[in-house]
Amino acid sequence: MKATTILAGLLSSVTLFAGVAGAADLSIVSGDTGNGLEFLRGQLNRFEEHTGHTVTIVPMPSSTTDQFGQYRLWLAAGNTDIDVYQTDVIWAPQLADQFLDLTEAAADVVDEHFPAIIESQTVDGRLVALPAFTDAPALYYRTDLLEKYGKDVPTTWAELEATAAEVMEAERAAGNADMWGFVFQGNAYEGLTCDALEWVMSNGGGQIVEPDGTISINNPRAAAAIERAAGWVGTIAPEGVLAYMEEESRGVWQLGNAVFMRNWPYAYSLGNGADSAIAGNFDVAPLPMGDGEGARSAATLGGWNVAVSKYSQNPDAAIELALFLSSAEVQKERAISQSNLPTIQALYDDADIAEAQPIIPRWKEVFENSVPRPSAPTKTDYNEVSSLFWGAVHETLSGNGSAAENLEILEIDLEDLRGNGW
Ligand code: GLC
């Protein structure tokens, strides 16, 4: 990576933001994972230097569910302390009324981004957040271990189970008592909705609530997929996976104690970091698929954006900050240092990015085929829909009822919630 070239590009573009009259004190909330906050601080320092504004980070827990709960309360109370929010891709329809419309401010740059992402952040014709990065998960696997035991990268969940079990047992017998086959996000929160949507969708079981609003989750393919995952807990995955979010999975993986991991691209650069036990000994593949009709590899669409609170007392400076954080220059740096997927199409052809983080050009296709969670059709009810879903899945993973039983109850609860329409 040619850091100096990137820096030069960044500085020349930042001058665009310079010279605005009146320095403002801004606050941004962020619940980033890994070393995301450190990265953000570095970018904000540049922004401060070139605009004269100051920006304070208000750190938040990394659970998107916890962040959402807090932000919804703050925004409902008209909180003027926070100017800029980092927002999950699923929140736009629920928080749209509390954010400024950025359509005009972003008019010159909006076409650089993938249209589907801009669309996901557009509610009733208002662009309520600007994309910072997109997300589509990977199956992380240990190249050294698969090679040692002569195994192929699994393309189905059945293959993953068999290989995970075999390699785990062999490694334990060879002395690593802490070895596990597969780690993922099994805690009761939004991350489990992402993982379980992949299990269901990859088994031909639909997407919980379909784009037309139909509640589809109570079906045998969905039940079979969730039942299969319940069989992983305590066998190829530790019991503790029921409390894992992204960072706990990454912790086990990065210590060298898992053959496979489901996680987002941010774990790629960290896995190759100086303090990682597995640097250079892993690669990524699309997530496995189920079996039977409609089976396919499925990746849940994730991603983060930047929104400006309508209660900000410095809206112009806050908009400048949102534009800066979603700009091609910052996205390029983010891709190189954090292995986060850009939302700017041209960056997938960028040689510096490809060299620093080969996952990025490879992941364009995974992103393009990713499956959105049903936040658009369920609108302001999405969080409730998702929490009912992850609740039913978590019960099943914990051994409280079969998947079929829990999905039947879930369907009734979703119908109640929907009433006469979303
Ligand atoms: C990642 C995704 C986000 C998702 C979250 C779940 O941060 O980008 O969209 O909601 O994981 O834990």
Residues whose N, C-alpha, C, O or C-beta is under 5 A from the ligand:
A	BS01	GLC	T64 D88 V89 D135 E190 G191 L301 G302 G303 W304
